[in-house]
């Protein structure tokens, strides 16, 4: 028996077992006890499938056609379902991206953890509960007695992920498979979960197979890294080696695409023409009720912002900070409770929808999820010309322009009669941008417009936005949770927390020299902030002339 | 890194014809259901051609005959040929079935779109719908028929109205989930009017579930029509309809049980075939129902 805990050899997974449709192509991977291996790749690289195959959880349509997966020398692929169930709790276990959907919403979390013990041990009820509470303390949940009786919806995202980790580790498996466990979490929560995983690995000697797309996370947690591309291993290296000396072009490109935390120099103001200004913009949910006042939620409070011609204002914050509320108020997709929204010199905050329609030309939006922001039943051309048709442009003319716009955003004009499902995520986001541009807007609101994209595609879309901004003098309001992205594209940054503006100023100031504790905490939590990925070195080794890291505090 | 490469021209959107073919040949059951429904529909349309006898001519000398070469399934109490009456009865049943499905779907679609998109209307409309749903279908239908008197139109309306609430709920739920989609918000941002948003973005989402619901309504309407006729609250008793034939045959059950059993069998087979067809359409339009999943 070798000293490896997990050994994957020449793993091939194919759609319907068809060797011509391989999605994982001869993957080799091994993990020693107590080691953390990161499996990195973009969507479609097969990283999650590898994890599912290891757990014996591949969906029916996918079949392993070759290779072997051994845990502690025992073959997983040929194990009986009963044996697999035992292995899954005692030898390896898995945590998932979205802790809300991975937990049963109608059972108390304590019982869900205890259930694992019920199936896999012969502990008495008292001992089970004691062990569960210990485990909940080990993952640093507060007030565990109370937490034990809580339902998943009563916990925060980070707490739910802690419950998942407790559940996964309670039988002390030697291998924890973590499939993008922090992707759905806020950056500060992510930092806590990462440190928890590190801590548990040290205490319990658990090996971790960590799947992620985020190089920042990799630099924080990995011992070894395996880079995957379309089902093939590009390279496997020790983490520092990989970040310093990537062997393949693919890895190099991947690292170069990681947005740097260093704010870019602000673009020269083309003019100081203010295109958008809000004054004391507020949005309150609830608080009304016929008999009794409901609970008020102040989603946005006294937001004052100014966006000038040709510049980018970033609104950054964690979930629930109110950044999207502000964007949706400005688009008048929701009605603000009070305050002014000045587009040019007109206040659109209280304008009737019928009057608003004529003004909608001026401000357009690009949404986060390019899968859902285009009507799947309509050809993309139809989606692009919808706006212009509403404003009386003739169909032929609108189509002609749509073709030009497609080319402008880097797609062939001939693609105009295709349907959204025929495009990749990045291409769809380009289509969505073309649709917004079809109206010749002065203001473009990008609501997490690159968050759903792979990092290399994200870099391309950001470049496209910058290019279009320069060409058309667009004022861009860029909503993001990713400080790296904000640093890369914004001239000015506004930091929001629970509906309030915490800090607002030039990007270099806010991100480089933050005044507020919250902003400092956000920056400190950003994974990989010590690494200058694009130059393959830590910031601390940067030549003195180059830009210094955002903040090392 | 290959974001800008050309996508291979994917499969073109299937035309209506290929879609129909796909449904029909999706499974042996779908094929059998289609064949059965086609036979029943053709028989009803060409009733004057395919019926061996006149369905309403009284021949007192031939009363309650058992099946013979002349009268394949025998005759009823007035000496009318049972086969011909069942074939002609199919006309009423199909008109009622298809009519009720079309009317229920159209009115339900209209009301559902309104309820789903116009918030203040929602509360009002849905309470009325809830009220209607609280009354059993047949009871409501009988009440309507007794109010306005029997007749094809009254029966059709009486069968349609109780089916509408279900369609309204279905359409409303589709609209409620679709209206939250970013592409609807993008349309709002593009300045599209409420009417355009409904037509372009919301209506197409309702079509698949409505086709499926329509087949079920059709089957259920045929059954309700037969029940109404059987209870004597349906079409004029002289007109052959499956329910009427059974109602008249009831008292002669011991002499010629075929008068009740054969139309009953035809009703069952028709409803079964239409329901199976509905299932086939559902599976074809929503493959998630049929496949996928981990089976451990």
Interface residues (C-beta under 8 A of the other chain):
Chain A: X56 X57 X58 X59 X60 X61 X81 X250 X253 X331 X333 X357 X358 X360 X361 X363 X364 X365 X367 X368 X369 X372 X373 X374 X375 X377 X378 X383 X386 X387 X390 X391 X410 X411 X412 X415 X418 X419 X421 X422 X423 X424 X426 X427 X432 X435 X439 X456 X457 X460
Chain B: X1 X3 X4 X6 X7 X9 X10 X13 X181 X182 X183 X185 X186 X187 X188 X189 X190 X191 X192 X193 X196 X200 X201 X204 X205 X291 X292 X293 X294 X295 X296
